[in-house]
Amino acid sequence: MVTTYTIASGKGGTGKTTLSVNLGTALASFGKETYILDADMGMANLGIVLGLENVPVTLHEVLAGKAHVSDIIYDGPEGVKVVPSGISLQGFQDANPERLRDVMKEIINHCEILIIDAPAGISRDGVIPLAIADEVILVINPELSSMVDALKTKILTELIGGKVKGFILNRATFENTEVSVKKIREVLDLDLIGVVPEDPNVRRSAAYRQPIIIRYPDSPASVEIKRIAARLAGMEFDADSLKKKKEDKFLDRLARSMTKRGD
Ligand SMILES: Nc1ncnc2c1ncn2[C@@H]1O[C@H](COP(=O)(O)OP(=O)(O)OP(=O)(O)O)[C@@H](O)[C@H]1O
């Protein structure tokens, strides 16, 4: 069975692309056949984050009827498949967002989980990803404006017949001045899926064009993102056992290199 998640927020810059890339990569690393699709057709960032901004064909060309879906599936880390959007304004103008549904139908023939990175706002191309997913996940920063925009996005999603699964609180610093998880739960009447802390390694890994879960796997944000991915995959997650497995592998390698004989 295929599950399609749209990662949305309403407000811009909450961490949708960061979470789409990292959740997709984590799910692939758990052995799930996972695709990530950049539905932010005007301000595409997903390709940039993964070093795929110069690929010859993108979602723009498919939505303009000039290429096939099979032409725009690229390899990402851990075997995740990536469908980037283009960065040219002309490409954006030529793309017909109504075709996104057909693109999705084709992609879900090949995968178990599809993650759609939605644009900010409630423009026409922003609304379609909310309607076509099985479940929408809202990314909220711990501030009032982010919560209010997420509420608008929740109401809009339900109005157009979509379903909101819950919310991820991203960039949490756990300071007193932050809007709390409890408040967001009350106001949005939604389940909490996970809390990802503010973590400077998110930005560092972006500079290396790598997901944080690959570049800094033990960083606090990585651990929480993997926990959320495991929840989406219906799997048990035990950060300590993952760490232990890594240590065991290191010790195995060390033992092998110590016992290797030079001929
Ligand atoms: N947990 C985090 N800790 C620190 N920085 C973060 C975290 N999550 C995201 N960021 C940073 O916040 C910025 C915005 O993130 P991102 O591009 O993922 O947001 P977005 O919602 O996709 O933005 P847009 O609405 O413009 O598409 C980036 O600079 C990213 O590195």
The ligand as an ORCA input file, in Angstrom:
! r2SCAN-3c Opt
* xyz 0 1
  N      15.433     22.342     13.136
  C      16.102     23.350     12.559
  N      17.144     23.952     13.197
  C      17.816     24.976     12.637
  N      17.534     25.486     11.421
  C      16.515     24.944     10.733
  C      15.742     23.855     11.246
  N      14.807     23.541     10.336
  C      14.978     24.371      9.288
  N      16.002     25.223      9.514
  C      16.501     26.310      8.641
  O      15.390     27.164      8.362
  C      15.460     27.660      7.045
  C      14.155     27.343      6.320
  O      14.057     25.941      6.174
  P      13.369     25.295      4.884
  O      13.945     25.857      3.624
  O      13.409     23.826      5.075
  O      11.901     25.873      5.079
  P      10.665     25.823      4.065
  O       9.459     25.784      4.918
  O      10.834     24.748      3.067
  O      10.818     27.234      3.344
  P       9.904     27.801      2.102
  O       8.568     28.120      2.688
  O      10.661     29.024      1.687
  O       9.862     26.730      1.069
  C      16.690     27.038      6.402
  O      17.755     27.954      6.482
  C      16.970     25.804      7.277
  O      18.344     25.482      7.292
*
